[in-house]
Amino acid sequence: MAAEGGPRLAGLVLAAGGARRFGAPKQLALVGGRSLVEAAVHLALDCCAAGVVVVSGAHAPAVEAAIGHLPVAVARNEAWREGLASSLRRGVQAMPAHAEACLVLLCDQAALTAADLMRLVEAWQAFPQRMAAAGYAGTAGVPAIFPRAVWPALARLRGDHGARRLLAGAAALTVVAMPNAAVDVDTPADHAGLCRSSGHLALPVAQPAVYLRAARQEAGMEGAEGMMRVRVEYFAVLRECAGCSHEEVETQAATLRALFAELEARHGFPRLPSLKVALNAEFRDWESPLADGDTVVFIPPVAGG
């Protein structure tokens, strides 16, 4: 489908979240062979002729690699932990100069269709000076279209509330009924249910070599000859972030430090200055080399001891 929103409508895809409830980068969760972030970008490209901006944050290298083949601009949000408002601010900063409005999309509203968005765009075109929003679950929310006149208000938002308060306070608002917008992917169970309902296998996270290579390049870890496979075990907060107690990892990381940097980029681990590491059941220095078949255990500090 060609872009039909007119040359003045830009797209803003928010894909910066840490996905803690999902336990892995949900931006890369697959539905029908396409990651959630790719699907959202394709929807935006179909109706936003002024260009599309994707805001990345947590898991940025992998998310950016997943959309690297698409004609979009990327704006990285270093303040992603603040919540949706920080991503909206970053996205507004990156909007094309010629755009007169932006369509905001979340990548986890995975049931949306091109027809849903075109109905929203057509409703907005009837009253382009107004905001236009999807109506679902008794409220108005994203996907939503924001004329340039309200961008300063988007830039003043703070916290994890997004633009819903701005929409609720509008003197005039175009609302388009959109039941599909109520479906979002917050947990693995949500993802599995969506895949079942659409007749697809629930393949949780896309992690082909290109995504992992992007994470390694950003961390300065390229250079080891060939791939190796190591077992990694997690405890406490690291287990929560990774969504598992252990995993088999293919890597080119040469040292324990480089391996952790790769996993930190993948899972969005918090900074833990007292983190310890064991290699094959022995505590080791972070610069210790890795070998194929090693078992690595990352041990975060535990409250009270």
CORBEL-V636434 format. One record per residue. N is the residue number from 1. RES is the residue in one letter. OMEGA is omega in whole degrees, -180 to 180 (none if undefined). BURIAL is b if it has 24 or more other C-alpha atoms within 12 Angstrom, else e. D_CENTER is the distance of its C-alpha to the mean C-alpha in Angstrom with 2 decimals. Layout:
BEGIN
{{N;RES;OMEGA;BURIAL;D_CENTER} {N;RES;OMEGA;BURIAL;D_CENTER}}
END
This chain:
BEGIN
{{1;M;178;e;24.24} {2;A;178;e;24.88} {3;A;-173;b;23.23} {4;E;-178;b;25.40} {5;G;-178;b;24.24} {6;G;-176;b;26.68} {7;P;-176;e;26.36} {8;R;-177;b;25.41} {9;L;176;b;22.15} {10;A;178;b;18.88} {11;G;178;b;15.37} {12;L;-179;b;12.47} {13;V;-179;b;9.00} {14;L;-176;b;6.76} {15;A;-173;b;3.02} {16;A;-171;b;4.36} {17;G;-180;b;5.24} {18;G;176;b;7.32} {19;A;-178;b;7.73} {20;R;-180;b;11.41} {21;R;180;e;13.00} {22;F;178;b;11.44} {23;G;-179;b;12.65} {24;A;180;b;10.32} {25;P;-176;b;6.77} {26;K;175;b;6.57} {27;Q;-177;b;4.14} {28;L;178;b;7.51} {29;A;-173;b;9.81} {30;L;170;b;12.66} {31;V;-179;b;14.71} {32;G;176;b;17.80} {33;G;-180;e;16.93} {34;R;180;b;13.82} {35;S;-179;b;10.17} {36;L;-178;b;8.32} {37;V;176;b;6.53} {38;E;-180;b;10.13} {39;A;179;b;11.78} {40;A;179;b;10.39} {41;V;179;b;11.38} {42;H;177;b;14.68} {43;L;-180;b;15.38} {44;A;180;b;15.04} {45;L;-179;b;17.19} {46;D;-174;b;19.75} {47;C;-176;b;20.65} {48;C;-175;b;19.79} {49;A;-179;b;22.50} {50;A;179;b;22.02} {51;G;-179;b;18.87} {52;V;176;b;15.10} {53;V;176;b;12.87} {54;V;178;b;9.13} {55;V;176;b;7.99} {56;S;-180;b;6.12} {57;G;172;b;7.16} {58;A;-180;b;6.93} {59;H;-173;b;7.23} {60;A;-177;b;7.71} {61;P;-179;b;10.58} {62;A;180;b;9.33} {63;V;-179;b;6.38} {64;E;177;b;9.22} {65;A;-178;b;11.72} {66;A;-178;b;10.36} {67;I;-176;b;11.01} {68;G;-179;e;13.90} {69;H;-176;e;16.45} {70;L;-176;e;15.56} {71;P;-179;e;17.38} {72;V;171;b;14.78} {73;A;179;b;14.63} {74;V;175;b;11.87} {75;A;-177;b;12.06} {76;R;-179;b;10.82} {77;N;-180;b;10.88} {78;E;-179;e;12.96} {79;A;-173;b;13.55} {80;W;-179;b;10.14} {81;R;179;b;12.19} {82;E;-179;b;14.25} {83;G;-173;b;11.95} {84;L;-177;b;11.22} {85;A;-180;b;14.41} {86;S;179;b;13.53} {87;S;175;b;10.68} {88;L;179;b;13.31} {89;R;-179;b;15.86} {90;R;-180;b;14.13} {91;G;178;b;13.49} {92;V;178;b;17.11} {93;Q;-174;b;18.38} {94;A;-178;b;17.07} {95;M;177;b;18.44} {96;P;-176;b;21.17} {97;A;-176;e;24.59} {98;H;-177;e;26.05} {99;A;178;b;23.56} {100;E;178;b;25.21} {101;A;177;b;22.40} {102;C;175;b;18.64} {103;L;-178;b;16.90} {104;V;-180;b;13.79} {105;L;169;b;11.35} {106;L;-176;b;8.57} {107;C;-179;b;6.72} {108;D;174;b;8.15} {109;Q;-164;b;11.61} {110;A;179;b;12.43} {111;A;-180;b;16.17} {112;L;178;b;16.37} {113;T;176;b;18.75} {114;A;179;b;19.97} {115;A;177;e;23.05} {116;D;-176;b;21.29} {117;L;179;b;19.89} {118;M;175;b;23.24} {119;R;178;b;25.09} {120;L;-180;b;23.05} {121;V;-180;b;23.72} {122;E;178;b;27.38} {123;A;178;b;27.83} {124;W;-178;b;26.49} {125;Q;178;b;28.80} {126;A;179;e;31.72} {127;F;-170;e;31.10} {128;P;177;b;28.92} {129;Q;-180;e;29.79} {130;R;166;b;28.09} {131;M;177;b;24.54} {132;A;-174;b;23.66} {133;A;174;b;21.42} {134;A;176;b;20.81} {135;G;-180;b;23.19} {136;Y;177;e;22.36} {137;A;176;e;23.22} {138;G;-179;e;25.83} {139;T;175;e;23.74} {140;A;-178;b;22.19} {141;G;179;b;18.50} {142;V;5;b;15.67} {143;P;-178;b;15.66} {144;A;179;b;18.17} {145;I;-177;b;20.02} {146;F;175;b;21.12} {147;P;-178;b;24.20} {148;R;-178;b;24.48} {149;A;-179;e;27.05} {150;V;179;b;24.57} {151;W;176;b;22.03} {152;P;177;e;23.98} {153;A;175;b;23.46} {154;L;-178;b;19.65} {155;A;179;b;20.04} {156;R;-179;e;22.06} {157;L;179;b;19.63} {158;R;174;b;18.89} {159;G;-174;e;17.15} {160;D;-177;e;14.75} {161;H;-179;e;16.76} {162;G;-173;b;15.09} {163;A;-174;b;17.68} {164;R;179;b;19.51} {165;R;178;e;22.42} {166;L;178;b;22.85} {167;L;-178;b;23.12} {168;A;-178;e;25.48} {169;G;-177;e;27.72} {170;A;177;e;28.17} {171;A;177;e;31.84} {172;A;-175;e;31.07} {173;L;174;b;27.97} {174;T;-178;b;27.56} {175;V;180;b;26.04} {176;V;179;b;25.37} {177;A;-175;b;25.43} {178;M;-178;b;22.31} {179;P;-179;b;22.33} {180;N;-179;b;19.41} {181;A;179;b;17.11} {182;A;-179;b;18.12} {183;V;175;b;16.40} {184;D;-177;b;12.97} {185;V;178;b;11.43} {186;D;-175;b;11.54} {187;T;174;b;13.68} {188;P;178;b;14.93} {189;A;176;e;17.85} {190;D;-178;b;15.96} {191;H;180;b;14.50} {192;A;179;b;18.02} {193;G;178;b;19.66} {194;L;180;b;17.72} {195;C;179;b;18.56} {196;R;-177;e;22.12} {197;S;-180;e;22.59} {198;S;175;e;21.58} {199;G;-179;e;23.67} {200;H;172;e;21.12} {201;L;-180;e;20.89} {202;A;174;b;18.13} {203;L;-162;b;16.70} {204;P;-174;b;13.94} {205;V;178;b;11.77} {206;A;-180;b;12.40} {207;Q;175;b;13.80} {208;P;-172;e;16.44} {209;A;-178;e;18.27} {210;V;-180;e;16.68} {211;Y;-179;b;13.31} {212;L;179;b;15.46} {213;R;178;b;17.78} {214;A;179;b;15.31} {215;A;-180;b;14.62} {216;R;-179;b;18.41} {217;Q;-180;b;19.26} {218;E;-179;e;17.30} {219;A;179;b;19.11} {220;G;-172;e;22.37} {221;M;179;b;23.00} {222;E;175;b;24.12} {223;G;178;e;27.82} {224;A;-179;e;28.71} {225;E;174;e;30.61} {226;G;179;e;29.08} {227;M;172;e;26.63} {228;M;179;e;27.59} {229;R;178;e;26.53} {230;V;175;b;26.49} {231;R;180;b;26.05} {232;V;179;b;23.91} {233;E;-175;b;24.61} {234;Y;175;b;22.82} {235;F;172;b;24.29} {236;A;-172;b;23.53} {237;V;179;b;20.28} {238;L;177;b;19.12} {239;R;179;b;19.76} {240;E;-178;b;17.70} {241;C;-178;b;14.60} {242;A;-179;b;15.25} {243;G;179;b;16.18} {244;C;178;e;19.46} {245;S;179;e;22.72} {246;H;176;e;22.94} {247;E;173;e;21.62} {248;E;-173;e;23.15} {249;V;170;b;21.47} {250;E;-172;b;22.46} {251;T;169;b;22.57} {252;Q;-180;b;24.61} {253;A;-177;b;24.40} {254;A;-176;b;28.00} {255;T;177;b;27.99} {256;L;180;b;26.61} {257;R;-180;b;25.01} {258;A;177;b;23.23} {259;L;-179;b;22.07} {260;F;178;b;20.63} {261;A;178;b;18.81} {262;E;-179;b;17.21} {263;L;177;b;16.26} {264;E;178;b;15.09} {265;A;-178;b;12.56} {266;R;-171;b;11.47} {267;H;-179;b;11.61} {268;G;-180;b;11.20} {269;F;174;b;14.92} {270;P;176;b;16.76} {271;R;-177;e;19.68} {272;L;-174;e;22.79} {273;P;-178;e;25.91} {274;S;-178;e;28.19} {275;L;176;b;26.26} {276;K;-179;b;28.76} {277;V;176;b;28.55} {278;A;179;b;30.99} {279;L;-179;b;31.73} {280;N;174;e;33.80} {281;A;176;e;34.87} {282;E;176;e;35.93} {283;F;-176;e;34.36} {284;R;173;e;33.69} {285;D;-177;e;32.98} {286;W;180;e;29.48} {287;E;179;e;31.01} {288;S;-178;e;32.44} {289;P;177;e;31.93} {290;L;174;b;30.14} {291;A;179;b;31.86} {292;D;179;b;31.05} {293;G;179;e;31.38} {294;D;170;b;30.86} {295;T;-176;b;29.58} {296;V;178;b;27.51} {297;V;175;b;27.08} {298;F;-171;b;25.03} {299;I;180;b;26.79} {300;P;176;b;25.41} {301;P;-180;e;27.99} {302;V;-180;e;29.14} {303;A;178;e;30.30} {304;G;179;e;34.09} {305;G;none;e;34.70}}
END
